[in-house]
């Protein structure tokens, strides 16, 4: 008969999250977990087969936490801007988890056009919000999303690594300025192709409200 588990999976995963929050993924070890739980490392392996399994489950938990930030962003009046703001807020409030999810070296180097679906499981929901909110084709929505993510990711990395501090007002202003510039460029490019200055084939009315 196998030994009775001393800790639940949830308790171990939470302890793992706390260790990463304090010192990063590199600090997550069986010994560190045991110390955090006030035990030896042995009881951990009555629940999980290996530390690799623990790391996988802790990463999944971090992704679920980040998904809650995305959900809050999508519920805002301007969903796309809300998601960008929440992305930065996650980096500010959970810097080590942000580094784990969005600053870890990839096994392969994806092209910039492919990186977002790889690193963010919420990609499709965010992309759909861009299409619906600003009346964009899928290609145009992907282009806008990609450009804004590159800029927003830069701010988030600066925050997550304590390089500098931004106020909420500064974050809102910076995102809005870049967003308007990108949207305006798309509009002008679309008008040039159509040859009709009275038609705005891709851009909705939300630009003036951002």
C-alpha positions in Angstrom: 0.0 0.0 0.0 1.5 3.4 -1.0 2.2 5.9 1.7 -0.6 8.4 2.5 0.1 11.8 0.9 1.0 14.4 3.6 0.3 17.3 1.3 -2.3 17.9 -1.4 -1.2 18.7 -5.0 -2.7 22.2 -4.5 -0.6 22.8 -1.4 2.6 21.8 -3.1 1.8 23.9 -6.2 1.0 26.9 -4.1 4.3 26.5 -2.2 6.1 26.3 -5.6 4.4 29.5 -6.8 5.5 31.3 -3.6 9.1 30.1 -4.1 9.2 31.4 -7.7 7.5 34.7 -6.6 10.3 35.2 -4.1 13.4 34.0 -6.0 12.5 32.9 -9.5 12.1 29.5 -11.2 15.7 28.6 -10.6 15.0 28.5 -6.9 12.3 25.8 -7.2 13.8 22.5 -6.0 12.7 19.6 -3.9 14.7 20.8 -0.9 13.3 24.3 -1.2 9.8 22.9 -1.5 10.3 20.7 1.6 11.6 23.7 3.6 8.7 25.8 2.5 6.3 23.1 3.6 8.1 22.5 6.8 9.0 19.0 5.8 11.6 16.9 4.0 11.4 16.5 0.3 10.1 13.0 0.5 6.4 13.7 0.9 6.4 15.7 -2.3 7.1 12.5 -4.3 4.1 10.7 -2.9 2.1 13.2 -4.9 4.3 14.0 -7.9 6.6 11.6 -9.8 9.4 14.1 -10.3 10.4 17.8 -10.0 9.8 18.2 -13.7 6.2 17.3 -13.1 6.1 19.8 -10.2 7.6 22.5 -12.4 5.0 21.8 -15.2 2.1 22.0 -12.8 3.4 25.2 -11.2 3.8 26.8 -14.6 0.2 25.8 -15.5 -0.9 27.5 -12.3 1.0 30.6 -13.2 -0.7 30.6 -16.6 -4.1 30.4 -15.0 -3.2 33.3 -12.8 -2.2 35.4 -15.8 -5.4 34.3 -17.6 -7.4 36.1 -14.8 -5.6 39.3 -15.7 -6.4 38.8 -19.4 -10.1 38.2 -18.4 -10.2 41.5 -16.5 -8.8 43.3 -19.5 -11.3 41.8 -21.9 -14.1 42.9 -19.7 -13.1 46.5 -19.9 -14.8 49.0 -22.3 -11.8 49.0 -24.5 -10.9 45.3 -24.4 -7.6 45.5 -26.4 -6.2 48.4 -24.4 -7.5 46.7 -21.2 -5.5 43.5 -22.0 -2.4 45.5 -22.7 -2.7 47.3 -19.4 -3.3 44.1 -17.5 -0.3 42.5 -19.2 1.9 45.3 -17.7 0.1 45.1 -14.4 0.9 41.4 -14.2 4.5 42.2 -14.8 4.4 44.8 -12.0 2.5 42.7 -9.5 4.0 39.3 -10.3 7.4 40.0 -11.8 9.0 36.6 -11.3 5.9 34.8 -12.7 6.0 37.2 -15.7 9.6 36.4 -16.2 8.8 32.7 -16.1 6.0 32.9 -18.7 7.3 35.7 -21.0 11.0 36.0 -20.5 12.2 32.4 -20.6 14.4 31.2 -23.4 12.5 29.3 -26.1 13.7 25.9 -27.3 13.4 27.1 -30.8 13.4 30.7 -32.1 10.0 31.4 -33.6 9.5 34.2 -36.1 7.9 37.3 -34.6 4.7 36.6 -36.6 4.4 33.2 -34.8 5.6 34.0 -31.3 2.3 35.2 -29.7 0.3 32.0 -30.2 3.3 30.1 -28.8 3.8 32.1 -25.6 0.2 33.2 -24.8 -2.7 30.7 -24.6 -5.1 33.6 -24.6 -4.0 34.7 -28.1 -7.2 33.7 -29.9 -9.5 35.5 -27.5 -7.4 38.7 -27.6 -7.1 38.6 -31.4 -10.9 38.2 -31.6 -11.4 41.2 -29.4 -9.2 43.3 -31.7 -11.2 42.2 -34.8 -14.6 42.9 -33.2 -13.8 46.1 -31.5 -12.1 47.9 -34.4 -13.7 46.1 -37.3 -10.5 44.8 -38.6 -9.8 41.8 -40.9 -7.9 39.0 -39.3 -4.7 39.9 -41.0 -4.9 43.6 -39.9 -5.9 42.6 -36.4 -2.8 40.3 -36.2 -0.6 43.1 -37.4 -2.0 45.6 -34.9 -1.8 43.0 -32.1 1.8 42.1 -32.9 3.0 45.7 -33.0 1.2 46.7 -29.8 2.5 43.6 -28.0 6.1 44.3 -28.9 5.7 47.8 -27.4 3.7 46.7 -24.4 6.1 43.8 -23.8 9.0 46.3 -23.6 7.2 48.3 -20.9 6.3 45.1 -19.0 9.9 43.9 -19.1 11.2 47.3 -17.8 8.7 46.9 -14.9 9.4 43.2 -14.2 13.1 43.9 -14.0 12.8 47.1 -11.9 14.5 49.1 -14.7 12.1 51.9 -14.2 8.7 52.8 -12.9 5.6 54.0 -14.8 2.5 55.5 -13.3 -0.9 54.2 -14.5 -1.5 57.4 -16.3 1.9 57.1 -18.1 1.1 53.5 -19.1 -2.3 54.5 -20.4 -0.9 57.5 -22.4 1.9 55.5 -23.9 -0.3 52.6 -25.1 -2.9 55.0 -26.5 -0.3 57.0 -28.4 1.2 54.0 -30.1 -2.2 52.5 -30.7 -3.5 55.6 -32.4 -0.4 55.8 -34.6 -0.7 52.2 -35.8 -4.4 52.5 -36.4 -4.0 55.7 -38.3 -1.3 54.2 -40.5 -3.5 51.2 -41.3 -6.4 53.6 -42.2 -4.2 55.7 -44.5 -2.7 52.6 -46.1 -6.2 51.2 -46.7 -7.4 54.5 -48.2 -4.4 54.7 -50.5 -5.1 51.2 -51.8 -8.8 51.9 -52.2 -8.3 55.3 -53.8 -11.3 56.6 -52.0 -10.8 59.1 -49.2 -14.4 58.8 -48.1 -14.1 55.1 -47.2 -12.5 53.6 -44.2 -12.6 49.9 -45.0 -10.8 48.5 -41.9 -11.1 51.0 -39.1 -14.1 51.5 -36.9 -15.2 54.5 -34.8 -13.3 53.4 -31.7 -10.0 55.2 -32.6 -11.3 58.6 -31.6 -12.3 57.2 -28.2 -9.0 55.7 -27.2 
